[in-house]
Amino acid sequence: MALSHDVALRNSMQEWIQAWRNYAALHPEYKNDLHWREQKYSQIIAMLDARISLVDSFTCSKCGITSHNPNDIRERYCGRCHEFQAL
């Protein structure tokens, strides 16, 4: 499913940004590289968010309720169960 892949890739990109921030904090000589990576990764995350937003609903596999909230769709979150669904 393309959506699952897009969400997983988006989350990985966010983790990489944080990892580079931590690395650059310890190694100031990589600060310029960090800035470039943050820009590129942020662009990719924005494109993935746009693709994910094309899906107009998310249905919980546990309770069956459908959400049209873009945040619920992106995060695969069920407001009734108060749980995030696995990919």
ABEGO torsion letter per residue (X at the ends): XAAAAAAAAAAAAAAAAAAAAAAAAABAAAAAAAAAAAAAAAAAAAAAAAAAAABABBBBAAAGBBBABAAAAAAGBBAAAGBBBBX
